[in-house]
Amino acid sequence: MNINWTNMHYLAQGTERQRNAFICLSSLNIFESLTFYAPLLVGTIPIDIDIEESDLDIICEVHNFPQFTQKSEDVIWGM
C-alpha cells in the first residue's frame, strides 16, 4: 500500500486507534489551522506500532518562531 503521509485521510481507513485519531484531529481542525506550517502527523500511531500510552505527535515547518508560537497558542485555546 502506498500511503500519502501528508494527507491524514489515510487514518480514516486504518486501525481503530488511527480512525479515532482522524476523528479527533478532524474535529479540532488542527491541520487546517496550521496549514501554513505544513503539519504532519508522526510517531507510532500513523505507522501502527502504538502502545496504550502513545499520543499524537505533529511536526511543523517553522521559520518564524514567535509567529508560530502565537498561532499554536491560538489553535490550542480555540481562538
N, C-alpha and C positions, 0 to 999 in steps of 0.2 A: 504494500500500500504506500502510495506517495502522498505524504501529508504536507499541506501548506501551513507551516507553523506560524506564519504571520497573520493568519485568519483564524480566530479562535472557534469558528463554527465546527471544526472537526470534533470538538469536545461534545457537541450535541449528539453525536453518534457513538460515543465511547462508552467506557465503563460507567457504572452508577456514580462513582465519585467524580468522573470527568463531566458527566451530564449535570450533576449538582453544581460543579464549578462554573459551567457555562451559564446556568440559570442565575447564579449569584452575580457573576461578572456582567451579564447582560442586564439584569435588573438594576444594577448600580450605575450603568453606563460609564464605567471606568475607562474602557478603551476609547470610547468616543470622546470623552472629556480630555484624555491625554494624547489624542491622535497626533498632535504636533510633535510629540516626543517619540513617536514610533514604538508604542508599548508592545511588549512581547511577554507572554506567559512562559515561564521557565520553571525548572525544578522537577520534582518527582511525579506530580500529578499528570502533567501532559504526556510523559513517557511511560505511564502506568507502572511505576515502581514505588508508588507511595506507600506509606505506613500510616497508622492511625494518627500520629502526631504531625503529619505533613500539612503544610499550609500552601497558600497561593502566592507565588513569587512573580512579580512583574518587574522587568527591566525596561529602562527607557534610555533614549539617546538625548543627552543634555549638554548644551553648550553655555547656557546662561543659568547658573545655579540659583541665584536669588529669584529669578522669574519662575523657575521650576518649583522651587520651594513654595512660593506663593500659590501657584496653580495646584500643586499636590495638596496643600492645606485646604484650598477651596474645594477640591474634589472630596477630600476626607470629611469635611464638615458640611458638605452639601450646599455650597454657595454658588 
